[in-house]
Amino acid sequence: MKLNTNLTVAIHTILCIAYFEKDNKVTSDFIAGSTGMNPVIIRKILGKLQAAGMVETKAGVGGSTLSKKAEEITLLDVYKAVSEEKESERSVFNFHVNPNPKCPVGSKIHVLLDQPLDNAQKALEEELKKTTIKDLMGKL
């Protein structure tokens, strides 16, 4: 099972902006050329990144720039910005909605998995917090 690509596309988008913003108009079409994604998807991601205060995007062909310094943006910040769930529901792991309460497995699946999956989510977030956009820029 593959997870949503929003995080990696958003990181790629921010890296494009950081790398090219001084010499180019970094538009959704420009970013789409680097990511291989449709410009419409890039615009949606840019909207989420702008709402989170990481980028500024000018309508039309104005392009995008970083609103924060690259060292101030962590991968966790990007993850939170593009996550499809609300803050209180954000998780890499989603449960199926109707486990059978009369089944010995279905009735206990949450009890069995909630803590290990919560621990894994916390570990993921701790790891994402360690890396900034500046760190990644230094490796380009």
C-alpha positions in Angstrom: 0.0 0.0 0.0 1.4 3.4 -0.9 0.7 6.5 1.1 -0.4 9.8 -0.3 2.2 11.6 -2.4 1.2 15.1 -1.1 4.2 15.3 1.3 6.9 14.4 -1.2 5.4 16.7 -3.9 5.1 19.5 -1.4 8.7 19.1 -0.3 9.8 19.0 -4.0 7.7 22.2 -4.6 9.3 24.0 -1.7 12.8 22.9 -2.8 12.1 24.2 -6.4 11.0 27.6 -5.0 14.0 27.8 -2.7 16.4 26.8 -5.4 15.0 28.8 -8.3 13.2 31.8 -6.8 16.2 34.2 -7.2 16.6 33.7 -11.0 13.2 32.5 -12.2 9.5 33.0 -11.8 8.6 29.8 -10.0 5.0 29.2 -11.3 2.9 26.1 -10.9 3.8 25.2 -14.5 7.5 25.6 -13.7 7.2 23.4 -10.6 5.1 20.9 -12.6 7.9 20.5 -15.1 10.2 19.5 -12.2 7.8 17.3 -10.3 6.1 15.6 -13.3 2.7 16.4 -11.7 -0.2 18.3 -13.2 0.0 22.1 -12.5 -3.5 21.9 -10.9 -2.2 19.6 -8.2 0.8 21.9 -7.7 -1.6 24.9 -7.3 -3.6 23.0 -4.6 -0.4 22.1 -2.8 0.8 25.7 -3.1 -2.5 26.9 -1.6 -2.0 24.6 1.4 1.7 25.8 1.8 0.5 29.4 1.5 -2.2 28.9 4.1 0.5 27.5 6.5 2.6 30.6 5.9 5.5 28.8 4.1 5.2 30.3 0.7 3.7 33.3 -1.0 2.1 32.9 -4.4 1.1 35.7 -6.7 -1.9 35.0 -8.9 -1.5 34.6 -12.6 2.1 34.2 -13.7 3.5 36.0 -10.6 5.2 32.9 -9.2 5.9 31.7 -5.7 8.5 32.6 -3.1 9.3 31.3 0.3 7.6 33.3 3.2 9.9 31.7 5.8 13.6 31.0 5.8 14.5 27.5 4.6 16.0 26.8 8.1 12.7 27.6 9.7 10.7 25.0 7.7 10.9 21.4 8.8 9.5 18.4 7.0 7.0 18.1 9.9 5.7 21.6 9.1 5.2 20.5 5.5 3.6 17.2 6.5 1.1 19.2 8.7 0.4 21.7 6.0 -0.5 19.1 3.3 -2.1 16.5 5.5 -5.7 15.7 4.4 -6.9 15.2 7.9 -7.6 17.7 10.6 -4.9 18.3 13.2 -6.5 16.1 15.8 -7.1 13.3 13.2 -3.7 13.4 11.4 -2.2 10.0 11.1 -0.4 7.9 8.5 -2.6 5.0 9.6 -6.3 4.9 9.1 -8.7 2.4 10.5 -11.4 0.6 8.6 -14.7 2.1 9.8 -16.9 -0.9 10.8 -15.1 -3.7 12.5 -17.6 -6.2 13.7 -18.1 -5.7 17.5 -19.4 -9.3 17.8 -16.2 -10.7 16.4 -13.3 -11.6 18.8 -10.9 -9.9 16.5 -13.1 -7.0 15.3 -14.1 -6.1 18.8 -10.5 -5.7 20.0 -8.7 -4.4 16.9 -8.6 -0.8 18.2 -7.4 -2.0 21.6 -4.7 -4.0 19.9 -3.5 -1.4 17.4 -4.1 2.1 18.8 -1.0 2.3 20.9 1.5 0.8 18.5 0.2 2.9 15.6 0.2 6.0 17.8 3.8 5.3 18.7 4.7 4.9 15.1 3.0 8.2 14.2 4.9 10.0 17.0 8.2 8.4 15.8 7.5 9.6 12.2 6.8 13.1 13.4 9.9 13.2 15.5 12.0 12.2 12.5 10.4 14.7 10.2 11.0 17.4 12.8 14.8 16.8 12.5 15.2 17.9 8.9 14.7 21.4 7.5 14.4 22.6 3.9 17.9 24.2 4.4 19.3 20.8 5.3 17.9 19.4 2.0 19.1 22.4 0.0 22.6 21.7 1.2 22.5 18.3 -0.4 21.3 19.4 -3.8 
